[in-house]
Amino acid sequence: DLFDKELLNAFYILLKESGLYDSVYIDNNPFCLDGKIAFVDTEEYDRKPIPYEKLLPFFSPEMRTFWKCLIKEP
């Protein structure tokens, strides 16, 4: 699994706080060899609501459940 809860939480906060709308498309967030995430397409920022559920298919079942809890937050 590429994500653990700590990384997934940080990823969520970054998307939420910056409104990186296009970052829900997995090709816009490739992982670097050093384990960091590269944000490729950031032309749509500060746009809400962010369709977080588009990322669900890319997470393991455990991380999918965790992501669903994160995106329920107001």
FENFENQUI-V275914 format. One record per run of one state. SS is the DSSP state (~ for helix, > for strand, _ for the rest). FROM is the first residue (numbers start at 1). TO is the last residue. Records with the same first field share a line. If there is no record, write none. Layout:
SS = FROM-TO + FROM-TO
//
This chain:
_ = 1-4 + 19-20 + 25-25 + 29-30 + 32-36 + 38-51 + 59-60 + 72-74
~ = 5-18 + 21-24 + 26-28 + 52-58 + 61-71
> = 31-31 + 37-37
//
